[in-house]
Amino acid sequence: MEKVITVGRDNSNEIVIMSDFVSLKHAELIININGNIDEITINDLNSKNGTYKNGMRIQTTTINSGDRIRFADQEVEYQWLLNEVRLFKDIGEVSKQRYSDNFLKIKKTYEEFVEDINKLKEADNKRRILIQFTLSMIVALIGLILWIQFNVGMIVMLLSPMVGLLMGIVIKPNPKIQQDIKDRTKIFLENYKCQKCGRKFGTTSIQLLEAQGKCPACGEIWVNENI
């Protein structure tokens, strides 16, 4: 019996990797939950920035011990991926006993922050696209008027998309959104820490902390590798 496990940036995936470069639905892992789960097949789901095995971009491949897997800009070890997959062999979903309560709080802090920042960046990007489109339409309209009234302006109309593109480059980010990002980042950096010893983790990804399995300062065990 096969089990399909999805990997991506969206929280609906079984394995969530928080990176702007990872697609919402980036790849899928296929395992035989009745057999040897050490054999994992990876299918890239037409992701924008690709899935890689040992530095080579792949569409479908089987991975084994020693392979290095990269989803866009996020590289993971085969063993880490295997540990994630093992959670689905019998119960089909992540066991709540795998992580300590401390680590779950750390992970929640990280994932909520990344989700908030992605939403803010997306909102600012939509604003830029709207401005580009509006400016292009204005230039095209001016060209159309000149062409109708004076039989000139065709070049202006043809160049209108380029004008919008160039304006999009010089348009500054929304200062309110940028300030909001700075404020949320400051709060995140204060709260992204070990709940036991208070060690702050800065910009270290949650995937790296999970791979370590314990707090680098106090040594508290976060991940139960036996589950």
N, C-alpha and C positions, 0 to 999 in steps of 0.2 A: 504494500500500500504506500502510495507516494504522498508526501506532504510538501506543499508549496509555501515558502516563507518569503514574504516581500521585504525589500530593503529600500529605504528612501528617507527623505527629509520630513515627509508628512507623518503626523502622529498616528495615523491609521495603520502604518506598517508594523509588522512584528518586530523588526529591527530598525530603530530610528537612528539616523546619523545626521546630526545638526551641522550643516554646512550650506552656505549659499550656492555652492557649486554642485552639490548633490541634488538630483532631480527629486520631485515629490514622490514619484514611483520610479526608482532608479534601476533596480534589478530584482531578480527572484532566485531563491535557492531551492533546489529540489532534492529531497532526501527520501530514502526508503525507510519508513519508521518501523518496519517489521524486519529489517535486515541490518546491514552494516552502514551506520550513519557516518562512518569515517569517509565515505565516498559522497562528495557533495558536488552537484552540478549547478553552475551559475549561468543564468540567462540575463543578458543585459536587455532592459526594456526600452530600447531606443533612447537612452538617456543622452542629454546634450553633451556632457563632458566625459562620458564613457566609463567603462569598467575595465580594469587592467589586471592581468596575471603576470607577475614577474616582469613588469614594465611593458608588456605587450597588450595593446587594446584587443579585447575579445567581444564576441557576440554570445557564444555558448562555449563552455569549457567545463572540464572536471578538475577539481583542485584536490591536492594531497598535501601531506605533511611537508613543511618547508616552503610551500608556495607563499608568495607575498601578493595580497589582493588589495587593489586600490579602487575605491568608488570616487570618481572625480579626483578631488585633492586629498581624500582621506584614506590613508593606508592602514590596513589591519593585518595582524598576523593570522595565519591559518588556525592556530590553536584557539585564539580568541573567537574566531568565527565558529569553530567546532563546538566550543563551550556554549555559544548562543544556540546553535542548532540542537544540541543535546536536550535542551529544555522542552523541545517539541516531540521528542520520541514517544513518550507515553501519555502526557497530559494535554498536548496540543496547544498549550499556552504557557506564558512565563509564570513560573512558580514564584509566589510572593515571598517564599522563604529563601530565595536565592540571594537577596540583598538585605543588608541590615537597615533598620529604620533610619539610621544616620545617613547612609548613602542614598536612600530613597529621597530624603529631604534635599540633599545636595543635588541629585539628579533633577528633581522637580524645579529647583531654583535655576539651574542651567537651562533646561528645556523651555521654561516659561520666558526667560530672558531672550533666548534666541528667537522664539516665536514672536515676541513683541517687537524686537528689532526688525525682523523680516517684514512684519506688517507695516511698520513705519517707513522702511525703505521702499516697499511696494507702493505705498501711498504717494511718496515723493516722486517715484518713477512715473506713476500714472499722471501726476500733475505736469511733469515735463513733457510727456507725450501729448497731452491735451494742448499745452502751449505751442508745441511744434506744429501740431495739426492746425490750430487756429491761425498761426502766423502764415503757414503755407496757403491756407484758404484766402487770407486777406491779400497776400501778394498775387495769387492767381486771379482774384476778383479785380484787383487794380489792372492787371495785364489785360483781362477781358474787356474792361471798360475802355482802356486805351486802344485796344484793337477795334472795338465797335465804333468809337468816336473818331479816331484818327488813323485807323488802319495800321497801327503799330502796337506793340506790346506782346506779340507772340513769344518773343524771347523771354520776356518777364514771366509769362505763364509757364513756359517750359522749365524755367529756373526756380519756380516756386517751391518744389519739394526740397531742392538743395538749400534754399534760404531757410526753410523750416529746420532742416538738419543742422545747419550751421548755428542757428539760434539756439537749438537744443544743447549744443556744446557749450555755449557761453552762458546759458541760463544757470544761475547759481542755485544750489540746493536751498530748499525752504528753511530759513533760519530757525523758525519755530520747531520744525521737525528735528533739525540738527541739535538744537538745545535739548529737546526731549530725549533724543538718543544719548546725549552726554549725561543727562540727569539719571536716566535709567541705568546706564553703564556704571555710574558712580555707586548707585544703590546696589547693583548686582555685585560689584567687586567687594562691597562691604559684607554682603550676605553669603557669597559663594565661598564657604569655608567649612572646615570640619566642626561638627556640632559638639564634639567632645573636647578638643584641645584648642579650637579657635584658629587653627592654621588656615590662612587664606590661600586660594589657589590661583588667583590672578586670571589669566586668559587660558589656562590649561583646559583642554577639551575634556568633557565628561567621559569620552571613549578612552582617553589615556588614563584617567583616574581609575576607570573600571578595569582596564588591563593590569594596572598595578595591584588591584585587589585589596589594598589597605591604605590607611592614611600614611603619607610619607613622613609625617612628624611624630605622631603618637603610636603608630603601628596598629591602630584599631582595624580589625578585619571587617571588610565591607562585603566581600563576595564569597559565598559558599561554593567552592569548586566541586563539591561532591553532589550537588543537585543538578 
